[in-house]
């Protein structure tokens, strides 16, 4: 970084110098928050979840919507996609642990899914965004 400007391919994004990062949550705080997220678990020190969708388009659309929020809060998930499945692992790399940002991303996944369910039926395209029964209960 030079002069407060990131020297990555996204050099147009200004980074604050002396930027503070959220603190790691305690094991008790993580357990308490996870209790409210039945589909998520703790795996290898990260929040983990697998999503199943009706098809590839629905899975990729979900990832795209979540990516928009990830950019807004500058917090990017580790995830992979194979056809109708998305695996997500959340951790805050700059804090070397789980922070409130990771739980904000879990909320983003629920928001994305609720939005799709609300819009399902509005058009032929959005009808394809119906999720398998085990997606979010």
N, C-alpha and C positions, 0 to 999 in steps of 0.2 A: 504494500500500500504506500502510495506517495501522496502527500498533501491532502490526506483524507479521502482520496478517490481510489476505489478498488481498481487493481490492475488486472482484472479478470476479463474474459470476453464481454462481460456486462459492465464495462468501465463507466457507463453512464449512470450507474447507481451509486449515489454518494453514501459513504459509510461514515458514521460518526466516530471520531477519535475518542478513545477512552469510553467506548460503549460498554454499558454494564449488561451482564447476562443474568437471567433468573437463577436463583439458587436451587440446588437439588432439593427435592422433597424427601422427607424422612421415610423410612420403611412403613411406619404407621400411617403417614399421610397417603402414601401410594396405595396401601391396602384399603384404606377407608374410601378413597376415590374409586378404586377398582370395584369395590362392592356395589357401586351404583352403575357399573358397566358390565353386565353379565356376559356379554359376548367377547370381552377383552380379557387377556391374561398377562401375567408377567413371564417372560421367556428370555433367558440369557440377559437379564438386566434391562429389558426393553418392554414397552407395552406392545402386545402382539394380538393380531386378529386376522382371520381369513374371511373374505367376503365371497359369496357366490351370486352370480347374476344370471339373467336369462340367456345372454349371449355376449360376444366380444364387444359389440357396440355399447351395450349397457355398462359393462365393466370399464371400458375405456372412457366413457362419458363421466362416470363416477370419479375416476382418477383425475380427469381434467377439471371438474368442478372443485375437487379438493385442492388441486394444485393452485388454483386461483387464490384461495385463502392462504395456502402455504406461502405464497409470494407476499401477500399483504402483511403477514406476521413474521416474515423472514425465517421460517421454520420448515424444513423440508424432510418429509418422511423417507424412510427406506422402504421401498415397496417393489413388488414384482407382479407381473400380469401374465397369465397363461389362459388363453381363450376367455372363459367366463369367470375366472377366479382372480382375485387380487389378494395378495398377502401384504400386510402392513406391519412394520416394526417402528416404533416411535421412541426416540431418545434425543436428548439435547446434547449434541456433540461438544459444543463449546463449554458446557458444564460437566461433561463426562458423566451424565446421569439423567434421571427423569425429573422434569420440571413442569410448571404449570403450562408451558407451551405444548407439551405432549398431550396433556388433557384437553387443551383447546383444539388440537387436531382431532381428537376422538369426537368432540362435539361437532366438528365440521363434517365428519363422516355421517353422523346422524342427520344433520341438517340437509346434506346432499340427498340422502335416501328419502327423507320426508318430502323434500321438494319434488322428487321424481314420482313418488306415490301420489302426491296431490295433483300433479300434471298428467298422470297416466289417464289415457282416455281422451285427451284433448286433441290428439291427432294420431295418425297411423305411426308416425315416428316415435312419439312419446309412449305409445302403447308397448313398444319394444323394451321400455325401461322397467317393466314389471320384474320384480325380483323373486327368486326362489323362496319358498317358505322359510328356509333356515337362515335367510340373510339377516334379518333384524328382529324377528319375532313380533 
